[in-house]
Amino acid sequence: MFGGDTIFAPLVLDPLSGLLAQEFGFKAGYLSGGALGFQYAVSEALLTATEIADVARRITSRCELPLIVDGGVGFGDPVHVVRAVWEFEQAGAAAVEFEDQVAPKRVHHHIGVEHLISTADMCAKVTAATEARSDKDFLIIARTGAMRHEGVESGIARLKSYVDAGADVAMAFCRDQDLQKVATDVSAPMATITSLDHHSSQEWKEYGWSLIIDAFTPQALSLTATREAYRRFTENGSTGTDIDGLKLHRELVETTGLSALLDLERRTTEIEAYEEGTR
């Protein structure tokens, strides 16, 4: 997945959003547990591995974009991590990310309360994940929240241990002034979750970071625009939006690959209608 350039992976919650990301040249997409939890209004903490795998399967069945799946805390101990890897790999994902918070995951993580497990316990999960995959190209991403709670040096030490345990990619969250140090000290490709606008591709490359995931912007844009349209409608009787519905509908037919289905119908069940329309 990683070449010389930094990869940007936007949030992908369904096949359509994956196809849009693919259309504009993104090299990967990210199925976020946090965003999916909001979408289902239940919290990421309450999502099951099979629920997430089902969404991943729907995306990969209609979209060629490599999909990174948020595996949260692995749904339990190393045995549960193994089952999650089986499910996500079979669903067609290209990578899975596991983090070093306690299992089961707490709803409190939404308001910044996080409880980290020991380095040894996380290493056991990482090793179990790497041994469970059947395809060595299926990437295991190990994420730490230690830099926020224990400091940069502790976070780096954890990531080094996770890489030694078999992680292909290391993920962390740190201040801009620490980005270069972290990338230099950790031997694996570095990933983080932040806005697409945080730094340019060239800046991330200079910092030495390989994968930048934006887990929220598409959902935030949709929510913000929809809320505003609903607000204007309830206050003024009009959404105030100017949408060419017919043009958008035609674009969606192309984007979602329905042209092939239309062609098939023309040759089979809609022969008469097609011939009538061409006269």
DALINGI-V448126 format. One record per pair of residues at least 6 apart in sequence whose ideal C-beta (glycine too) atoms are under 6 Angstrom apart, sorted by the first residue. I is the first residue (numbers start at 1). J is the second residue. Records with the same first field share a line. If there is no record, write none. Layout:
I=J + J
This chain:
2=189 + 210
6=201 + 204 + 205
7=27 + 28 + 211
8=212
9=28 + 29 + 30 + 68 + 213
10=21 + 26 + 214
11=30 + 32 + 35 + 215 + 218
12=18 + 21 + 29 + 31
15=58 + 59 + 62 + 63
18=29 + 59 + 63 + 65
19=63 + 255
21=29 + 65
22=63 + 65
28=66 + 68
29=65 + 67
30=68 + 213 + 215
31=56 + 69
32=70 + 215
33=44 + 47 + 70 + 72
34=44
35=215 + 219
37=43 + 44 + 47
43=107
45=105 + 106 + 107
49=75 + 84 + 87
53=87 + 88 + 91
56=69 + 91 + 93
57=91
59=67
60=67 + 92
66=94
67=93 + 94
68=95
69=88 + 93 + 96
70=97
71=84 + 96 + 97 + 98
72=105
73=99 + 101 + 103 + 105
74=80 + 81 + 84 + 98 + 125
75=84
76=103
78=124 + 125 + 128
81=125 + 128 + 129
82=128 + 132
85=129 + 132 + 133
88=96
89=133 + 138
95=139 + 141
97=141 + 143
98=125
99=143
100=116 + 117 + 122 + 144
101=114
102=115 + 117
114=145
119=158 + 161
123=161 + 165
126=142 + 162 + 165 + 166 + 167
127=165 + 166
129=140
130=140 + 166
139=168 + 169
140=167 + 168
141=169 + 171
142=162 + 167 + 170
143=171
144=155 + 158 + 159 + 172
146=154 + 155 + 158
147=155 + 172 + 174
152=178
155=172
156=185
159=170 + 186
163=170 + 187 + 188
169=188 + 189 + 191
170=186 + 188 + 190
171=191
173=192
174=182
179=207
180=207
183=190 + 207 + 208 + 209
189=210
190=209 + 210
191=211
193=213 + 215
195=214
196=214
204=212
229=239 + 241
232=239 + 240
233=239
266=274
